Amino acid sequence: MFSHLTKLPADPILGLSALFKADPNPEKVDLGVGVYKTADGRTPILGAVEQAFVRLSKEEGSKVYIAPTGWPGFTEACAELVFGADLRSDLGGQLGAIQTPGGCGALRLAFELIALSKPETTVWVSTPTWANHVPTLAAAGLTHSPYAYYDHGSASVDVDAMLNSLEGAAAGDVVLLHACCHNPTGADLSMSDWKRVAELLQARKLIPFLDMAYQGFAAGLSEDALAVRQIFSSQPEALLSYSCSKNFGLYRERTGALFVKGEQKDAKEALVTNLAQLARANYSMPPAHGAALATTVLEDDELRASWIDELGAMRSRVNGLRRSLAEAFKKEGCGDRFSGVARQTGMFSLLSLTPEQVAVVQKDKSIYFPANGRINVAGLTDENIPYVAKAIASVV
Ligand SMILES: Cc1ncc(COP(=O)(O)O)c(C=O)c1O
């Protein structure tokens, strides 16, 4: 049965982590895997989450199964965070929600729901997009088409080219959009761009699917949710996959949610029961721990305030590192070639480098990031920025 299977190559990003660990160079820098890091290279448990853990360990009292829809109160707490109280209330029974194993679980379940409803759907993905989007939609049996997105010259979104490519989509196709902090480019649409996108979606009867894995990392919790709010208030149907991995630091707890807006006022029952059945056939019910922690934080005024502060500190640190790196590149004589780094948002920026240039920086300077030039800005520190800027400047 299995003898024809051959060993697969390591995942390009996870493989880099192993190479980084094995590198004896004391000056080595890891800009690969997309996790937040402190100045001393740690990915800590947030204080609010730790306090929620202490509380939960006293109160939880049982490890009996939870419902396939998740930990009580979790999806509602996330819905309020992302949609805001007013839109949440307006969406009423049109909104179906289910807790999922991380943002990846939400993506997979959403693609399965789309395949169940209309198997011939094409999903339109940005060029480039996060490396796991296409494998996940393909695993659910869907096909994809690329739409233009990133312009390397201006290090920003080419919205005219984007809209132009989406003109080729057929009614009922799904358009996968990054709600904020685009991965891998760090380049987001402006609110006036989002308006143009919303108009096109509506005119061509396309279904938006927003992927949100970094709420709070660009400009703030509400600011980062503006695009989601605009799309969910203007479009008859929409999907949102939501991850708590980064903003709650709950990576390994696999904590996320899927929200689907249906056209009918009572769409919720059909959406949730179908999602629950898909979940049952995949993994039955999601893990409870991370969702229980996030819910405890969000439902308690003190813990929520403390979490918002901690998230703000993570955001400021990353945005500060962006500005410092852009300045350091200028000092190294790169002109405006990398100045987009300072304007971009979230954990990532896509540097315009060839795979050969990336390989030289890795081999000669022990700076690790994937061959497409995506750097995890959170892996920088005030100390290593001059070293990184000099190394990259030397190959361009
Ligand atoms: C764009 C995007 N979507 C979804 C995810 C999924 O996150 P997770 O499954 O870890 O919650 C990530 C994580 O890196 C991401 O960058």
The ligand as a Gaussian input file, in Angstrom:
#p B3LYP/6-31G(d) Opt

LIG

0 1
 C       -2.300000      34.675000       5.694000
 C       -2.433000      33.606000       6.727000
 N       -3.598000      32.949000       6.824000
 C       -3.775000      31.986000       7.729000
 C       -2.774000      31.615000       8.594000
 C       -3.071000      30.480000       9.528000
 O       -2.733000      30.592000      10.806000
 P       -2.902000      29.450000      11.872000
 O       -3.453000      28.222000      11.217000
 O       -1.551000      29.236000      12.436000
 O       -3.868000      30.003000      12.859000
 C       -1.529000      32.277000       8.529000
 C       -0.415000      31.904000       9.402000
 O        0.732000      32.151000       9.180000
 C       -1.366000      33.288000       7.571000
 O       -0.218000      33.967000       7.453000

